Amino acid sequence: GYRRIFAGSGVTDGSGNVTFTFSPVFPTIPVVTNAVQTGIADSTECRITALSTSSVTFSARRSPAVTILGISVLSASVPLVGATVHAQATVAGQL
């Protein structure tokens, strides 16, 4: 057998989404990991919003920090536009 791995990078769109298409498709739903690369200092998150044997879609968001009376707090999250998302997928159980 061989070890099936997908690795790729993509840039989020105006809604903070990016989709990766697996070719060839995985035989089962893969295990997926990601990392976000951006030049902003805001708190960020990146979640899987869709996953199948043929693709994965991530939604990235950021929470800008706001200072109120000298105290830094996070404001409501907004789409993280133009960030690079790095994704890796592999068949469950493979090392």
HELIX and SHEET records of a PDB file:
SHEET    1   A 3 ILE A   5  VAL A  11  0                                        
SHEET    2   A 3 THR A  84  THR A  90 -1                                        
SHEET    3   A 3 VAL A  31  GLN A  37 -1                                        
SHEET    1   B 3 ASN A  17  THR A  21  0                                        
SHEET    2   B 3 SER A  55  SER A  63 -1                                        
SHEET    3   B 3 SER A  43  LEU A  51 -1                                        
SHEET    1   C 3 ASN A  17  THR A  21  0                                        
SHEET    2   C 3 SER A  55  SER A  63 -1                                        
SHEET    3   C 3 VAL A  78  PRO A  79 -1                                        
SHEET    1   D 2 ALA A  65  ILE A  68  0                                        
SHEET    2   D 2 ILE A  71  LEU A  74 -1                                        
END                                                                             
